[in-house]
Amino acid sequence: MKGSLTLNLLVPIFAIFFCFAVVAFVVIAIIVYNALVALKHNITKAWANIDVILKQRYDEIPNLVQVCEQYANYETATIQKIMETRQRMVSGKSQQEKMDASNELSAALGSLLAIGEAYPELKANENFLQLQYRLSDLENTLADRREFYNDSVTLYNIRIKQFPDVFLAKHLGYTEEVLFKVSKHELTPPSLKMKLDIHKK
């Protein structure tokens, strides 16, 4: 009789604990899910902001090429490489392909603008100077947005490896995102940086 009474008391207690456990699990799952979705959204938004700058730079390149081609035999190979890389960047199917092409394009543009310093007539061309400043400004903006993107990716990559996020991340198919690594070359040559500093004073 006592055993039956004890069992009757334990069943409701276990049921209550089970309900609390289920509710706690659901609440934690919802919190983790919302956090992961928010982090994923931040990455998407950060990349969209980068893509805007990439497209603006894409639109400016033909203007630079047109100015440079006015001068005979002006770095034909460099210009051709820029145009090929420009096309490869816009046709890239993955973010990694676009990132690699963007870095190559930054390096090629940096070389073109630096070599331009050796051509007095081109160096004195007002359109060329304006494009120098414009492309330099775009590259600086790109660097800022790339930093924000990388911060968002790093935070996300860490989060999907942590407990208990790792289980829900695997269930959702969330995998690591790639960082937008900085190019070894800078777009703005030292001489142009000096001009920009003087211009700002």
Stockholm file with secondary structure:
# STOCKHOLM 1.0

chainA/1-201         MKGSLTLNLLVPIFAIFFCFAVVAFVVIAIIVYNALVALKHNITKAWANIDVILKQRYDEIPNLVQVCEQYANYETATIQKIMETRQRMVSGKSQQEKMDASNELSAALGSLLAIGEAYPELKANENFLQLQYRLSDLENTLADRREFYNDSVTLYNIRIKQFPDVFLAKHLGYTEEVLFKVSKHELTPPSLKMKLDIHKK
#=GR chainA/1-201 SS CHHHHHHHHHHHHHHHHHHHHHHHHHHHHHHHHHHHHHHHHHHHHHHHHHHHHHHHHHHHHHHHHHHHTTSTTCCHHHHHHHHHHHHHHHHCSSHHHHHHHHHHHHHHHHHHHHHGGGCHHHHTCHHHHHHHHHHHHHHHHHHHHHHHHHHHHHHHHHHTTSTTHHHHHHHHTCCCCCCCCCCSSCSSCHHHHHHHHHHHC
#=GC SS_cons         CHHHHHHHHHHHHHHHHHHHHHHHHHHHHHHHHHHHHHHHHHHHHHHHHHHHHHHHHHHHHHHHHHHHTTSTTCCHHHHHHHHHHHHHHHHCSSHHHHHHHHHHHHHHHHHHHHHGGGCHHHHTCHHHHHHHHHHHHHHHHHHHHHHHHHHHHHHHHHHTTSTTHHHHHHHHTCCCCCCCCCCSSCSSCHHHHHHHHHHHC
//
